[in-house]
Amino acid sequence: MTATDIEPKVEDLKIEDKEDVEDVEVEEGDEEKKKKKKKKSKKKKKITAIDNSYPDGKFPEGQWLEYPLEVNSYRTTDEEKRYLDRQDESKWQDFRKAAEIHRRVRHKAQSSIKPGMTMTEIADLIENSVRSYANGSNLLDAGIGFPTGLSLNHVAAHYTPNAGDKLVLNYEDVMKVDIGVHVNGRIVDSAFTFTFDDKYDQLLNAVKDATNTGVAEAGIDVRLNDIGEAIQETMESYELELNGKSYPIKCIRNLNGHNIFPYSIHGDKSVPIVPNGDMTKMEEGETFAIETFGSTGKGYVDSVGECSHYSLNADMDVSGLTDSAQKLRNVIKDNFNTLPWCRRYLDRLGQDKYLLALNQLVRAGIVNDYPPLVDIKGSYTAQFEHTILLHPHKKEVVSRGDDY
């Protein structure tokens, strides 16, 4: 999920896997039985909890990388650093479990999404898969880390369908798929861009390369400004040719990566994708989402359109609220606490006629709203993102997979 410099405004899924099974038909002739005939049919296979695949509680590690900067060279073999790392083993396993769920869910999405599907169908496919793999006893135990972003074309981030949304995915669309998974509040935030038409490949290559540059440059004692400088240099070395016209690919300069706190997708540090003068350093033990956005437009986004993403300011004064707003605030706190959520999640909990109460909570600053972030119409935007863990001895790209 995206950090932005814009100020915020005042059924379980059953997955069908094709498996060949034999249904036998027997026809009897006058003198002997004819040969048995085999025919294929589909057998439904339900997603089961990820824990069933890893009964020992040890989940796959991500990609390990050594830290940049000479000052960190000792960390790889330092026994004290390795000892410190082992003290947080349960935390690392939570992240790895969330990452393995993320990889499986996005594989399902990548193989299942087709032109003509509605955004709601795609969101349900992804989110119900997360719920089934996580199998949390409640929403705060394990499950969805934030609403699934499905932003199209010039919309860069923070779009997910509300109830009644009929928007359909077309063959020519460029869709950013931003998925969050958490286990005990440890959030894995990772995104990719999905297209059917290969004419957008250079846009996707630019952003993927820029994100991998950010991942490579990140590390303990690295200044945030320096990461942004390296990302911009990589991203803006690309251009995209569409319909005989060449478009320079620009970093969307007011969108950033960010550090991640338990149950809070945006911490107190932003990772720029252009140099911004921030000399703050990354520190040992921190978790970061390294994400980059490229655009064929102006490279700057504004908040436009109907809002779907929200989060709770849990410690805000709630005095003076109407009864309906107080009740809604309690529902939000009990089910999501500080995790981001969307209107569909309130619908799923059986809430209705809540918009007036929700608007009161937003106006009071008790709930933050995050409208869609858009570049100019007619432009195309892309996003790639990984979650990295700054262990004492090495960094772990915990969300890395075979796809990106």
GUDREN-670508 format. One record per residue: x, y, z of N, C-alpha, C in turn; residue in three letters. Coordinates in pm, whole numbers, plus 50000, padded with zeros to 5 digits. Layout:
BEGIN
XYZXYZXYZALA...
//
This chain:
BEGIN
500854988150000500005000050000500885012350000MET500415022949934501275034049896501355045149999THR502575050050020502745062350096502745073949997ALA502045084550032501935095949942502195108750016THR502695118649944502925131750002501665140250003ASP500535134849948499275142149947498655141050085ILE498165151850139497495151650268496145144750253GLU495765135450345494465128950336493315138650353PRO492195136350289490975144150305490355141350441LYS489605157950490488835157350614487595148950574VAL481704839450221481564830550121482844823450101GLU483334820250157484624814050133484704810149987ASP485904812549930486084809549789486524795149771LEU485864788449682486314775149645487034776149511LYS488264771649508489074772449388488984759249314ILE488714760049187488634748049108489964745449039GLU490564734249070491744729849000491334718148912ASP491834717948793491484707248702492274694748739LYS491574684248764492214671548792491484660948711GLU492244652048654491654641448575491204630248667ASP489944626748655489434615348728488694606548630VAL488554594348664487954584948572486514582148612GLU485584585148521484214580948535484014569848432ASP483614558548475483584546948388482154543848347VAL481934542648217480644538448164480784524548105GLU479874515748137479934502048088478694499048008VAL478894495047886477784491247801477904476247771GLU476804469047787476824454747765476254451547628GLU477004443547549476514438647420475754425747440GLY475364419747328474634407147338475534395947388ASP476814395847351477684384747386478794388547483GLU479214400947483480304405147574480214419947605GLU480824424047713480824438247750481764445947659LYS481344457747623482224466147546483314471847636LYS484354477247576485464482947654484994494847737LYS485604496147853485264507347940485754520447876LYS484924530547889485274543647836485624553047950LYS486674560647929487104570348029486754584347982LYS486284592048069486074606048036486524614748153LYS486884627048118487424636248217486334644848277LYS486484648248401485584657648467486404666148564SER485804676448617486484685348710486174681648854LYS487184682548934487014680049078487374692849152LYS486484697349238486714709649311487694707249425LYS488644716549436489634715649542489634728749619LYS489344728149745489264740049829490634743649883LYS490924756749882492174761549943492154758250092ILE493264753150142493374749950284494404758950349THR494384759450480495284768250555496734765350521ALA497534775950510498944774550476499694766450581ILE499204766550705499854758950812499894743950782ASP498914739250705498884724950672500084720850587ASN500644730250511501804727350426503114728350503SER503084735050618504294737050698503984733950845TYR503744721250876503314717651012504354720751119PRO505624722251080506654725451179506744740351207ASP505924748451135505934762851158507124770151099GLY507894763351015509044769550948508674772250802LYS508614784950768508164788950634509354792950548PHE509184792650415510324795550325510914809350349PRO512224809850348512914822550361512844830150230GLU512994843350238513024851450118514414851550057GLY514644861249971515964862949908516884870250005GLN518074864450027519044870650117520034879050037TRP520294891150083521254899950020522144906150128LEU523414907750095524314914550188524064929650180GLU524404936450289524184950850295525214958450212TYR524784969550151525764978550090526524986150199PRO527524993450161528385001650247529434992850319LEU530664997450313531784990250374531594988550525GLU530924998350587530734997950731529934985750776VAL529174979650684528344968050718528994954650683ASN530214954750631530824942450581531004931750688SER531184935950813531414926350921530154918750961TYR528984923950926527734918550977527464904150933ARG527884900750811527544887750754528044876150839THR529224877450896529824866350971529884868951122THR529414880351165529504883751307528564875051391ASP529114867651486528314858351565527314865551655GLU527674877051706526754884551791525524888851711GLU525724893251586524604897251502523704885351470LYS524294873851447523494861851420522704857751544ARG523314859351660522604856351784521414865651802TYR521614878551779520524888151790519394884751693LEU519764880251575518744876851476517884865151524ASP518484855451586517734843751633516744847251743ARG516974858051814516064861951922514704866451867GLN514674870151741513424874751678512844864451582ASP513174851851603512764841651508511264841051488GLU510484842651594509024841951579508504853151491SER509114864951503508724876251418509044873151272LYS510244868051246510604864951108509684854351050TRP509284844451130508384834051079507004839651045GLN506544849451123505274855951089505364862650951ASP506454869950928506624876450798506714866050686PHE507454855250708507634845150603506334837750573ARG505544835550677504234829350655503354838550570LYS503324851350605502544860950526503044861650383ALA504364861050365504944861650231504594849450148ALA504594837750211504234825550136502774825950094GLU501904830950182500504832950142500434842550024ILE501184853350032501184863349924501584857049792HIS502654849249792503114842949667502054833749609ARG501404825949693500384816549643499164824049591ARG498774834449661497594841949618497854849149486VAL499024855249473499274862449348499454852749232ARG499984840849257500044830749151498634827049105HIS497734825449201496344822549166495754833949085LYS496004846149127495474857749055496044858548914ALA497354856948901497994858148770497484847648672GLN497114836048722496654825348634495144825748611SER494424833648689492954833448683492334845948623SER493014857348633492424869848587492324869948435ILE491154873548385490884873848241490154886748205LYS490294891348081489504902848038488014900048055PRO487274910248092485844908648112485434906348256GLY486404903348343486084901948485485854915848545MET484944916648640484734929248710485814930748817THR486024943248858486984945748965486554938649094MET485274937949117484784931149237485104916149232THR484944910049116485274895849102486764893549129GLU487604902349078489044900849098489404903049245ILE488844913249307489114915749448488654904049535ALA487484898649507486984887249584487884875049566ASP488324872649444489214861449416490464862349503LEU491084874049506492324875949581492074875549731ILE491084882949779490894884249923490344871549986GLU489474864449917488984851849972490084841349975ASN491014842049880492174833049883493064836150003SER493294849050030494074852750148493404847550274VAL492094849550284491364844950404491504829950423ARG491404822450315491454807850325492844803050363SER493864808550303495234804550338495594808650481TYR495194820850520495544825750654494784818250762ALA493494816050738492664808350832492774813850974ASN492754827150986492864833251118491594831451199GLY491744830551329490574829251416489764842151419SER490424853351387489734866151371490554874651276ASN490034886251238490684894551137492024900151184LEU492204901251315493444906751369494494896051397LEU494124883451384495044872351405495904870351280ASP495254869351166495964867651039494954869750927ALA495444874850815494554876850701494974888650615GLY493994896450572494204907450480494894919050553ILE495984923950494496734934750557496204948550522GLY495574949650406494934962050360494114958750237PHE493194967450196492354964450080493174962249954PRO492774952749874493484949549751493374960949652THR494514966649613494534977249514494454971649373GLY493544976949294493344972449156493254984649063LEU494194993449074494135006249004494475004548856SER493685010948770493815009248625494405021748559LEU495335019248466495815029248371496375041748441ASN495695053448427496225065648487496015066348637HIS495185057348691495015056448837496175048248891VAL496985054548976498215048049022498005039349147ALA497115043549236497005036549364495695040049435ALA495385032149537494265034349630492885033049566HIS492785024849462491435021249413491175006649445TYR490035004249506489464990949518487964992849505THR487234983149450485814985649425484984986749552PRO484044996149551482994996549651481814988149603ASN480844985849690479654978149654478964984549534ALA478564976249438477854981249321478734985749207GLY480064985749228480994989949123480954979749009ASP480704984548886480584975848769481794976648676LYS482864983148721484034984848636484584971148594LEU484914970048464485354957448405486794958848355VAL487574948548371488944948248321488934945248172LEU489584953848094489674952047950491064947347908ASN491164942047788492424936747737493504947447733TYR493134959847706494124970647690494534977147822GLU493984973047933494234979648060495594976048121ASP496094985348201497294983148282496844983648427VAL496894972248497496334971248632497444968948735MET497474977648834498364975848948497664967149051LYS498284956049090497694946849186498524947549315VAL497984954149415498684956849541498004948749651ASP498714938749704498134929149798498874930049932ILE498104930450040498684930250174498234918050251GLY499164911350316498854899650400499544901750535VAL498834899050643499464900250774499304887550855HIS500264885050942500204874351042500624880651174VAL499714880851270499974887351399500434901751382ASN499864908551283500184922551260501444925051180GLY502184914451145503394915851063502944916050917ARG503004927650854502414929750722503444928050611ILE503114919750513503874918850389503104926650283VAL503774936750227503194946050131503954944450000ASP503304939049899503994936349774503014937949659SER503504943549547502624946849435503304943849302ALA502484941549201502964939549065501984946048969PHE502394947548845501524953348742501174942448642THR499884941848608499324930948528498804936548395PHE499254930848285498764934648152498544922148067THR497704923547967497534913047867498324916047740PHE498514928947712499144933547588500614936647614ASP501504930347536502934932247560503454945747513ASP502604954147458503084967347413503494976147532LYS503074972347653503424980047772504674974747842TYR505344964947781506434958047851507534967347900ASP507884977347821508974986147864508594994347987GLN507334997947998506875004848119507034995748239LEU506594983348226506704973848337508164970948369LEU508994969448264510414966748287511084978148362ASN510724990448327511325002048392511025002148541ALA509784999548576509375000448716509914988548795VAL509884976848735510444965148803511944967048828LYS512654972148728514084974648742514354985148850ASP513524995548852513685006048953513445000649094ALA512424992249110512174986349242513324977449285THR513854969349193514994960849227516224969149260ASN516374980649195517464989749231517284994849373THR516054998649408515785003149544516064992449647GLY515684980149615515944968849705517444966949724VAL518194967649613519634965549620520334976649700ALA519874988949685520515000349751520155001449899GLU519014995949938518524997450075519394989650174ALA519454994650296520184987450399520474996150520GLY521004989950623521324996850747522315008250718ILE522025019950771522855032050759522785038550621ASP521945033650532521795039850400520815051550412VAL521165062750351520305074650356519155073250256ARG517965077350300516775075850217516905083750086LEU517485095450092517695103549972518475095949866ASN519505088549911520375081549816519625070249744ASP518695063949815517875053549751517015059849642ILE516375071149674515545077949575516335082149452GLY517565086649474518405090849361518715079049269GLU519025067449326519335055649246518095050649171ALA516945051149238515705046749175515385055449054ILE515455068549070515125077548959516065075448840GLN517335073648867518295071648758517935059248677GLU517545048648746517155036248676515845038048600THR514825042848668513495044148608513535052748482MET514165064148492514055073848385515055071748273GLU515745060248277516575056248164515745048948058SER514465046548087513575039247997512615048847927TYR512105044347815511005051147748510095040647686GLU508865044747660507855035647605507365040947472LEU507325032347373506785036247243505385030547227GLU504415039247205503025035247185502475042347063LEU501945034446971501315040146851502225050046779ASN503485046446769504435054646696504975066746771GLY504575068546896505045079846975505845074847094LYS506925081847124507785077947235507445086047360SER507305079047475506965085547601508085083047701TYR508695093547756509645091347865508915085947987PRO509525076548055508905071048176509415078948296ILE508505084748369508835093448481508495086848614LYS509315089248713508945085448850507755094048893CYS506785087948960505705095749021506255101149152ILE506685113649149507565118949252506905120849388ARG505565121249394504935122749525504345109649578ASN504835098449526504525085249583505825079149635LEU505745072249746506955067549815506765053449870ASN507915047049896507905035349981507815039850127GLY507915030550220507685034150360508125022750451HIS508405026050576508625015350672507275010550726ASN507284998850787506054992150830506174988950978ILE505154992651054505054989351196504044977951215PHE504074971051330503034961051356501634967051350PRO500784961051271499394965351251499274979351193TYR500364984751139500324998151080501154998050952SER500484999450838501164997850710502155009050683ILE501895021150733502805032450713503425036550845HIS504745035250854505435039150975505805053950972GLY506985057151022507385071151033508475075250934ASP508805066350842509805069650741509245067050601LYS509575075850508509185074150367510435071850284SER510335062750188511455059850098511145066349963VAL511795077449932511455084549809511885077049685PRO511285080449571511715074449444512345085049354ILE512575096549412513435106949353514215113049470VAL515375119049445516105125149556515295136549616PRO515205136949749514385147149815515095154049932ASN516365151049948517125157550054516995151350191GLY516235140350203516045134050334517255125350366ASP518035129550463519255122350498519045112450614MET517785109950648517475099750749518015086350703THR518515078450798519085065350764518135053950802LYS518215043250725517575030750765518335024850882MET517605017250967518215011951089517984997051103GLU518864990851179518774976451205517414972951266GLU516824962051217515564957151271514334962751205GLY514484972651119513324978851055512814970350938GLU511544972650905510904966350790510464977250694THR510774975450566510434985550467509684979350348PHE508754987150294508164984150164508884992850062ALA509634986649973510314993849866509414993049744ILE508795004249710507875004449596508175016349507GLU508035014049378508245024949282507075025349185THR506825037349135505755039849038506325047448920PHE506025042648800506415049748680505185053948602GLY505325064748524504175070148451504605075748316SER503695074648219503885081448091503265095448095THR502695099348207502035112248221502965122748279GLY502455130548375503245141448431504125137048547LYS503925124748597504745119948708504365126048841GLY503095129248857502585134948981501115131148992TYR500675127149112499295122649127498515131949220VAL497205132349196496275139849280495195130249330ASP494535134149440493435126249495492145129549420SER491605119749350490415121849267489525109449274VAL488215111449289487275100349278486735095449411GLY485815085949401485155080449519486135072749606GLU486095075249735487025068949827486575054749863CYS487555045949879487265032349925488185028150039SER489385033850048490375030150149490265039150272HIS490345032950390490275040350516491165033650620TYR491495041250725492145035350843491765043350966SER491885036951081491455042851208492615049551280LEU492385061651331493275067751429492785063251567ASN493375052951620492805046051736492775054551862ALA493685064151876493805071652001493115085151999ASP492345087951897491675100951887490515102051985MET490245114252029489115116952118487805114252045ASP486935106352106485675102552042484475109452105VAL484715119052192483595126052254482875134452150SER481565135752166480765143952076480265136751953GLY480575123951939480085116351824478615112751842LEU477905111451731476555105951737476625091351775THR475495085851817475465071651855475885062751740ASP475405065951619475725057551503477215058251470SER477805070051482479235071351455480055064051561ALA479625064851689480335057851796480265042751776GLN479095037751736478945023251713479815018751597LYS479865026851489480685023151374482155023351411LEU482565033251488483955033951533484325021451613ARG483425016751697483685004751776483814992351688ASN482964991351586483054980151492484404980251421VAL484834991951378486114993351308487264989451401ILE487254994451524488334991651617488394976851652LYS487234970651675487204956551714487654947351603ASP487384951051478487664941951366488954945051292ASN489364957751284490544961451207491604968451290PHE491194974851398492104983251476492794992851380ASN494124992751372494815002451287495144997051147THR494714984951116494884979850979493944987350884LEU494404990750763493504997150666492364987850626PRO491264993750582490084985950544489314993750438TRP488304987450383487484994050280486004991450309CYS485164998050234483724997050258483214982650242ARG483784975250146483334961450127483504953150253ARG484534956150332484754948650454483684951750559TYR483204964250561482084967650650480814960550603LEU480604960050470479454952850417479484938250459ASP480674932350453480844918250488480504915650635ARG480724925650719480414924350861478934926950892LEU478164929750787476724931850806476354946250836GLY477304955450821476994969550843476244975050721GLN475264983550745474554990050634474165004250677ASP473875012450579473485026450603474475033450698LYS475755031550668476785036750756477515048950700TYR477175053650579477965064050515477945077250593LEU476805081050649476755093450726477665092550849LEU477615081250916478475079251033479945078950993ALA480245072450880481615071950832482135085850799LEU481315093750732481725107450699481975115850824ASN481175113550929481405120851054482745116951115GLN483075104051110484355099551164485525105451085LEU485365106650954486415112550871486585127350905VAL485465134550914485535148950945486165151551082ARG485935142251175486485143851310487945139551319ALA488495134151211489875129551212490065116251280GLY488985109651315489065096551380489365085651278ILE488895087751156489185078751044489885086750935VAL490975081150881491655086950766491045081350638ASN490835089750538490375084850409491485086550306ASP491555077050212492615076850111491975075149973TYR491595086249909490975085349776491965080149672PRO491455076049555492345071849446493355082749410PRO494555078349373495645087349335495845086249184LEU495655097149112495595096348966496555106148900VAL497145101748790497895110348699496915115348593ASP497385121648488496485127248386495825115948306ILE494595118148267493875108248187494605105848055LYS494595093248014495295089447892496705084547917GLY497215086848036498555081848071498435067748127SER499585061148139499635047748196500635047748311TYR500275041148418501135040248536501375025548572THR502525022948632502875009248674503515009748811ALA503464998448881503974997349017504564983449040GLN505704982949108506224970549164506714973449306PHE506604963449392506894965849534507304952949603GLU508274954249694508694942949778508834947549923HIS508644938150015508904940350156510274934750191THR511094942950258512414938350299512534939250451ILE513274929750507513514928950651515004931750677LEU515294941450760516684945050788517174937350911LEU517554924850888518114916450993519454922351040HIS519914918351157521214923451204522384919751112PRO522294908251041523444903650963523264905250812HIS522034904450762521744905850619520344911450603LYS520004915250479518614919150451517934907750377LYS516634906250407515834895550348514694901850265GLU514684899050136513584903250050512514892550067VAL511694894250169510844883250214509734880150113VAL509334889850032508234887749937508704883249800SER510024881149783510534877149651509944863849608ARG509624862649478509104850249424509684847649287GLY509234836849223509684833749089509134843348986ASP508064850549021507414859548925508074873248921ASP508444878449035509124891449040509834893049174TYR
//
